[in-house]
Amino acid sequence: MHTKSRKRWAYFFIGPQLIGLLAFSAIPLISAFVLSFMEWDGFGQREFVGLSNYIEQFNNESFRIALINTAYYTVMVVPGTILFALLVALALNKVRGKEIYRVFFFMPVVTSAVSIGVIWMWLLNGDFGLINQLLAYLDISGPQWLVNSNLVLPSIAALSIWWGLGTNMVIFLAGLQGISKSYYEAAEMDGANSFQKFWHITRPMLSPTTFFIMIMAIISSFQVFDQAYVMTSGGPGKASYTLVYHVYDLAFDRFTFGASSAAAMILFVIILIFTLVQFIFSRKWVHYEDGGK
């Protein structure tokens, strides 16, 4: 096949992805960036206001509350996501019929956010929810999970960890199955026990997989919206008011699209900084089989 013909076929196959990237990511991102310097209610004339929208957001109490809530949520979700997904993957990696278990664990991932939210609203209902009913059998008075301002974010975090367990477990399983058995056989010959094999073989060999899951979990946590919107509407008060909820509130409740775009750009920069920092520090703890080359 000629080089030109091969290039045409290459562009033919990557074309849909490029079009989708431009239409749904690049162009909206550029449009939001431009709009963040303007004042617009979605209907009238756009007015250039410079950095006013950004200054307003940094002085906005709702934005600060949303930032604190989102950071708190991320601190809870990211370690929990990695820990539980790894534990389940380690357990399933040594059992027969792991394909069947994989399907069961993955089923919540393909369920809609609204359905998941409604089910967990019932589970966490303080009056007749299943969780409190089970606690009542143990003579424990269950709290108001979604009404108590101290418990609402941990409750949503627990839902998110459970919801994403299937995806992260599958990724960890793929990483575990990619580790050569020869490493474990050599360690057994040297008298290593199960913990030593995990710590000196599994853990470093899984570090690229762990790094990938951590990055995706951080990005996903900073973008949390569905759970808070469906289950609590950002309440009680603003106890579950997140950054993306703040962006939504500014745009579709207050019709201040310029301020909403500015908040979205700040969120984009925060996620970008966290991602870059993780990439920099990953050089110290992420180990590749080829020596990191």
Number of C-alpha atoms within 10 A of each C-alpha: 5 6 7 9 10 11 11 10 11 11 13 11 11 10 12 11 12 13 12 11 13 13 12 11 11 14 12 13 17 11 11 20 16 15 22 27 21 24 21 19 16 13 7 8 10 14 12 15 13 13 12 16 23 20 12 14 17 13 11 11 11 16 20 15 18 22 19 16 20 23 17 15 23 21 14 17 25 22 15 19 23 20 15 16 25 22 13 19 24 17 12 18 17 9 10 9 10 15 12 10 13 18 12 11 18 19 12 18 15 10 11 10 16 14 12 19 20 14 14 19 19 15 16 25 20 20 13 11 18 15 17 21 19 13 13 12 9 9 9 11 13 17 16 16 23 23 17 14 16 13 16 23 26 18 15 25 24 16 17 21 22 18 21 19 25 24 19 27 25 21 18 24 23 15 18 19 10 11 15 11 10 9 13 18 13 12 17 14 8 9 11 15 10 11 10 14 18 16 11 14 16 18 17 17 21 23 17 18 19 21 17 12 21 19 18 14 22 19 19 17 23 21 18 21 23 17 22 21 19 16 22 22 17 22 18 15 11 15 23 30 28 30 27 23 21 21 24 21 17 18 19 13 10 12 16 20 24 29 27 27 26 26 26 21 18 17 18 15 12 13 19 13 12 14 16 12 11 14 14 10 10 14 10 8 11 18 17 13 11 6 6 8 6
